[in-house]
Amino acid sequence: MRLAEYQRSLYWKLFAVAILLSTAAPLRAQTAQPGPFKDYPSFVKWMQKNHKAPFNGAVVPRTEAKTLQSVQSRTHAFDDGNDAAAAKAFQNVKVNQDRNPWAKAGTASAVDPSNAKNWVVMSNDFRENLNHLFYHVSTDRGKTWTDDALVGGADPNIGYIPLTFQVNPGFSFDDAGNSYLSVLSGNEIEDFNNNYLNLDSEVDEVQGFAHGTYSDIYPTLIDAQSCSGTFGAAFVCDGTLSQPGNSTDANNGSPNAGTNYVYYTFFCNLPSTSCTDGTATIPPFGSVILESHASSPEAGYTAPALVSGSHANAQFSNMVIDPSGTPHIFFDEFTNTPQIQMWESTLVGGVWTVSKNPVARFVYNGLGNPNWGFSDSGAAAPGCGIHDYTAYCAFSANQAGGGGFVATPSVYLASVDLKNGNSRIARVNDDRMNDMKDHFFAWATATPNGEVYVGWYDDRNDPSNTNVQYFVGKSCDGGRTFPIQKAVNDVPFNPCTGFPGCGYFGDYTQLASGPDGVVHAAWNDTRDGVSMQLWSQTILF
């Protein structure tokens, strides 16, 4: 990934999300730290220089938040969601129910295995200025939606005071309809009078009830780390966490049925000393994938364990669980960037074991679209689904599977045989190769009968390469070809609308399918020309 891309992002501007995250490792002596830093920008530059894997996430700077507030009066009746068009089944329906212009960006999505009518969408939401997570429940396959806030995290390092923001939605169901919501919680406390900065962070899991209808008022702390101090003196930030997700074993009859797994990235910030977290050791300046799980809502979560083996620059993880109850995590490795390798790690006998060979090798050079400025590093992340013992992971790349290099990224699908590790890669979008069009934030899902669907954003229909549509493609041959692919949103839109400075458009957009074989799409949408909202559609092809 190109450094310039990260510098344009809000993660670069504030960085409060990447440095927001961490583990229960005890603080080390200040002598192990790389500082002191003279100011906050110096710390940000040091972090960007020394970590190969990209950071991601977003917090709205206060000055830009004021700019966004100025459009409040322009909020539109168009957003109503109760109009005649939205009331029709299987048309575009607005998901969030508030009427303000604050951005909703990046979505997690899941359908209840015990009741196909229940569909939940979870999203980053800036309606409270700094980002928090809201979730939306439909009990009628997406015709109508609720609007609920997720409980915030509490900082164990400063007396369990509530953390200031959340990012990275994750959502899953077990086979009984219990739901699980994961989130990265963090602080952005800047006291310039005392030259103090607090970026403490943690990974939280929240139990959901009644088929996703509501959630617990108490979060479960999975991992937390202190990251605070004064610049030019003592600033301690051994490690940071990023991009958590969660998956639950919903295989009826599996020996692990009901087990919830939470997985995420840990960045070690120490220049010459390894970091430790749970049972894992992380090399200096390295980044790894960690995992913790609980066998039931009542059971405690295990200590964080190393998923990514000897890989020292891992990020972006996603899990599928096969019919036997065995979890498989796919992750990216950035040591030789811009060439990226996607690996599989499997939990066998209580130990995570990485595949002998990568399941995909690809190059991702970023979107590079001069009309946009948002961070797009998440486009290289695996977005995975599963059918039987085959996993399907979608991602964007400029080159993949031994094919030719193109200037703008296409969407590819890695199909992985979970029994023998063999994989193949196919291009998904069917527009002309190297046509200077952008395809990004892809996610795959599979139906019970083996049909494979992939969703992504695509600007192929705009000559100016500014407006995008959310496309969904369907494969009936196990992900080899996608002869059916359509834009499912009614109105093309500019992804730069609705977020200050075009700084953020989420990091991923999940596609979901239910036990009835019906596929559900939810995406970020700026069709009103003012704000970024959540829209959805049930896919009927």
N, C-alpha and C positions, 0 to 999 in steps of 0.2 A: 504494500500500500504506500502511496506517496505521502510524504510528510506534509506537503502543501495542502492536501485534502483535509488532514486533521487540524491544521492551523485555521482553516476556514470554519471549522465546525464549532458549535457551542461547547463541545467538550474541551476544545482548545481554549475558548474564551474564558470559561469558568473552571472547567476541569472538575467541577464538583461532583461529577458522577463517577468518574474513574477513580478518584481518590476517595471515594466514598465507601469503600467497601472493605470488609476485612474479616479477620479470623480471631479465634480465641487464643492466639499465641501471646505469651507474656511479653511485655516491653523489654527491649534490650538496652544496654547502655548507650548513651549518646555517641560514644566513640565509634559505634558501628554504623552511624548514619553518615551520609555523604555531605551534609551541610557544613557550616550553617549557610542559609540562603539570606540574601539581603532583602528580598521582597518576594511576594507571591508569584509574579511573572517569572522570576528566576527559577522557582521551584517547578512551575509548569514546563518551562523549557528543558529543564533537566530530566523530568519524567519522559517527555516526548523523545528526547535524544537517546535515552538509555534502554527503552523498551522497544523491541522489534514488533511485537504484536500490537495491533491497533486497539485504542480505547474507543468507547462509544457511549452514548447516552446524552441527556441534555437537561440543562436547567436554564430557565429564562433569566438573563441579567436584569437587574432592576430597571435600568434605563430603558431597555427594550420592552419590558413589561408595561411601562408607562405608555409607550408608543402603541402597544396592542390595546390598551385600555381606551385609547382615543377613538377606536372604531366601534365601541360598545353601542353608540347610538344608531349605528347602521345595521344592527342585527335585524334579520329579515324574517318576514312571515313565511318565506320559502322554507325555513328550517322547521316548520311546524311538524312534520312527521305524522300528523293526524289528518292530513288532507286526503282527498279521495284517492289519489294515485297511490299513496303509501298504504292505504287501507286494503288495497287489493293484494291477494296472495301472490307471492313469488315475483313481485316487482321490487325495485329499489326501495328500501325502507330505512329511514334514519334511525340509528341505534340509540345514541345518547339523547336524553330527553330535556336537557337544559337548553336555554335559548340565548346563551352568550357566545361571543366569538372566540373564546380561548381555545387554543389548539388541542385536538385529540390526535395523537400520533403514535403509531405502532400498536399492533393488536395480538393478543393471544385468543384462541378460539377453540371450543370443545363442545361435543354433543354427548349427552348423557347415554351411556350404553344400556341403561335400564329403561329408558323412555326416550325414543327418538324425537319426540316433540320438544324436548328441553334442550335449548341451545344457549350457551353462555359466551359472551364476548367481553374481554378485559382489555383495558387500554391505559397508556399514559394519558394524563389529562391535566391541562394547565389552568383550569377554571379557578383554582385557588392560588394563582400566581406561580409559585414554585410547583414543580411537577408532583402530582399524587396519582394514585391508581383508583380508577372506578371500574366497576363491573356491571354488566347489563344481562338480564335474564329474560329469555323468551320461552314461554310454555306452549307456543303455537307455531313452531318451526320458523320463527322470524317475522311474524306479522306484527306483533306488538312487543315492546321492550320495557323493562324497569330501568332504574338509574340509582346505583348505590355506590357509596365510597367504601374503600377498603381501610381497615384499621391501620394506623401508623405504627412504626417500630419505636422501641424505647431503647435509649443508649445505655448499656451497662457500664460504660466507662465514666459517666458523669451522673450517676444516681438515677438512671432509668428515666431521664428527661426525654420527652418525645423528640425523635429526629425530625429534621425540617423538610425532607422530601423523599419521594419514592420514584423508582424507575424500573423498567424491564418486567412487564407483566408475564406471568406464567400460570397456566390453568390446566387441570386434569380431573378426570372422574375415575372412580373405581367401578366395578361391575354392579354395585348396589346403589349407585347414585350419590355416594359421598363425594364431595368435591374438595380440591386442594388448590390454594392460590399462593404463589411464591412471588417474592418481590425483593429488590435491592433497596434498602433504606439507608439514608445518609444525612449528614449535617452539612450545611454551608453557613458557618458562623464566622464572620469577619469583623473583628474588633480592631479598627485602625487606631483608636486612641491608645490601646495597649499593645499594638503590634502583634495581635493574637489571631490565630486561625485554627478552626476546628473542623476537620473533615472526617470525623469518625463515621464508620459505616458498618452495615451488617446485611446478611441474607436472612430473610424471615419467611416462614411458611404459616399460612392461616387456614384453619379447618373450615370447610363449607358444609352446610346442612340442607336438608329438604330438597335434594336434587339441584343444588346450586342456588337455591332461592335466597339464602342469606348466609352470612359468614360470622365466625367467632369474633368476639370483641377483644380477644387476647391473641397476639401473635406468638408463634413459637420461634425462638431464636435458634437458627442453624449455625451461624458463624458470625463473629464480630471482631473488629480490630480498631484500636485507637490510632488516630492520625491527627495530631494536634501539637501546638506549641507556639513559640514566638520566633519570628524570623530574625536572623542575625545572632541568635542565641541557641536555644534548645528547641528543635522541632523533630519529633519522633514519628516516623511513618514507615514501619518496617515493611508492610505489605498492603495491598489493596485488592478488593474483590470486584468482579465484574460479571454481568450478563448471566444471572441465575435462570434456571428453568426447572420445571418439575414434571415428572411423569408417574402415573400410577398403574400398577398391574391390574388390568380389567379383564383378564382371561379367566373365565369361569372354569374352575377345576384346577387352575394352576396352583402349585404348592406355595407360591408367593402372592396369591391373589390378595389385593388390598394394600400391598406394600407401596408406599410413596417414596420416590427417589427425588432428591434435590441435588442439582449439579451446577457448577459455576467455575469461573476462572479466578485464580489467585496470581497476582503479580508480586514478585519479591523485589523490593526497592533497594536492598542492601548491595553495595558494590563488591564486597569481598567475602561476605558471610552468608551462608544459606539461611533461609527462613524455614520455620517449622509450623505446621498447622495440623492438629489431630495426629494421625499416623504418617503424615506426608512430610517430606523434605523437599524444599523448592530451591533450586540453585540461584546464586546471586544474579540479579537482573533477569531472572527467568520468569516464565509464566506457565502455569500448569492447569489442568482440569482436576477439580476435586468433586467428591460425591458424598452425600450422607443420606441415610434412609431410615424409615420406621415401618414396622410390619403392620401397624394399625394406628388409628387416630389416638389411641390411648398409650401406645408404646413410645418410648423415648427414641430420639434420633441417634444414630451411630456417630462416632467421631469422624471428622472428614478424612477421606481416604484418597490416595493418589489414583487417578484414572489414566493419565496420559503417559505413564511410564517414564522413559528416559528423554522424552521430547521436552526441550527447554523453552520453546516459544509457542506454546499451544494457546488457543483461544477459540471461542464460538463452539459450544457443545449442544448436542441435541440427542435425545434418547428415543429408542423404540424398544418394545418388550415383546419377545416372540411367544408363541402359544404355550411353550413349556414353562414360561415365567422367567426366562433368562433375559436380563437387560443388556442392551448394546448401546454404547455412546459413540457418536461420531463427532470428530472435532478437527479443526484446521491447525496446521503447523506452519509457522512463518519464518523459519530459520533462513531459508533461501529466497525470501521475497524479492521480486514479485512472483516467483514460482511458489505456489502453495500446495501442500499435500494434505489430503483428507484421510484420516485414519479411523479405524474402528477399534474400540476397546470393549471387552466382554467380561462380565462378572462371573467368574468360574471358581467354585469352592471358596467363596468369600474374598477372592483376590481379583482385581482388575487386570486383565491381560490384553496387551495391545497386539493387533494383527501383525503378521510378519511383513506384510507389504501394504503400502497405502491403497485405499480403495479408489482414489482419484488423484491425479496430478493436474494442476491447472494454473493458469496465469490470470490474475485479475489486476488491472491497472486503474480501476475506478471508472466512474461514468465520464468525467471530463466534459460534461455538457456545459457550455458557457452560459446557458440560460438559468442554470441552477447553482446553488451554493451549499446544499445540505450535505452532511456527512453520509457517505454511502458504504462504509467499510462492512456493514452488516450484510451487504449483498453477496459477499463471499462465503457467508456462513451456511452450513447445511440445514435445510428445512425438510424434515424427514417424516415419512409415514411408513406403514408396514402392512403387508398381506401375507398370511401364513409365515413362511420363513424367508421372505424376501423383503429387504428394506429398500425404500426409495428416498433418496436425498437430493433435493433440488438446490442449485446454486447458480450464481452468475460468473461468467469468465470470458476473457478475451481469447483464450485458447484452452482447449480441454480435449482429452481423449485422443491425442495424437493428431488432431485436426489443425488447420491453418490458423494463424493469428489474425484477428480482426480488430479494427480500431475501437469499436464500441462493444460492450459485453452482450452476449446472448445468455439465455437460460439453458442449463444442462441438467440432466438427471443421471445420477449414479444409481444403478440397480445392483444391490449387493446380496448374494446368496449367503445367508447367515450360518449355514451349515458348513460350507467349505471356504468361505471368504472370497470367492470369485466375484468379480464385478465387471460391469460394462457401462459405458457412458453414451448417452444419446442427446442430441440437440433437441430442445423442446419447441421454441418459437419457430414458425415456418415461413417468416418473411425472408427476403433475400439476404444471404450472407454479406457482411461488410457493407451494409446499406446505410451506415452511420445512424442507426437507431439504437435506443437504449432499452434494456430489459433487466429488471432488478427486483430485489426483495421477493424471491421465489420461495414457494413452499409446496410440498407434495403431500398428498393423502391417498389412501386406497380404500375402496369399498369392499364389503364382504365377498362379492363375486369376483374380485380381482381387477376391477377397472382402476386405473391410476389417473389421478387428476393433479394438475399443477396450476397454481395461481401466481401471477406476477404483474408488476406495473410495466407499461409499454407505451412508447410514443410513436409507434410506426405510422399512425394515421394523421399525424400533424406535420406538414411540410416544414414548419419552423422548429421542430423538435422541442417544443415548449410544453404543450398539453399532453397529459398521459391518460390512459384508460387502464382499468383493472381487467386483465385477461385471465381466462381459465381455459386450460387445454385438457382434453380427455384422450386416454390411450386404452385400447382394448387388446393390446398385445404385450402386456407386461412392461410398458414403458419404453418400448422400442421406437414407436412412432406416435405422433399426436395429430391425426388428421382432422380432428375437431377441436378448434380453438376459437373462442369468441370473447369480445369485450362485453362484460356483464354490467358495467355501470352505464346509466342512461346518458350521462353528460360528460364529455371530456373536460379535464380541469388542469390547472397549473399547480404543481405541487409546491411552488414557492408562495402561494397565496396563504395567508392566515398564520404565518409564523415569522417573527421579526427577522429581517435580513436573510430569509430563506435558510435559516440555520439548522432546521431539523425537520425530518419527515419520517421519524421513527427509525427503527433498526431492522424490523422484520414484520411481516404480515402473514399470519397463519391461516391456512385453509383447513377446514374440518369436514369430516364425514361421519354419519351415524350408522347405527346397526341396521337401519332400513335401506342403506345404500344411497341415501340422499346426501349430496354435497352442499356445504354452506360456505359462502364467501362473505367476509367483512373487511372493509378497507377504509383508509383515510381518504377524504374527498373534500375538495374546495369548490364545488360546483356553484356556490352562491357568489363567488368572487370576493368574499370578505373573510371567511373563516375556514378552519380545517375541522371537519366533523367526521363522525363514523357513519358509514352507510353499509347496507347488507343486502344480500339476495340469496335465495335458495336456488341452486343450479338444477335445471331440469333436462340437460342434455347429457 
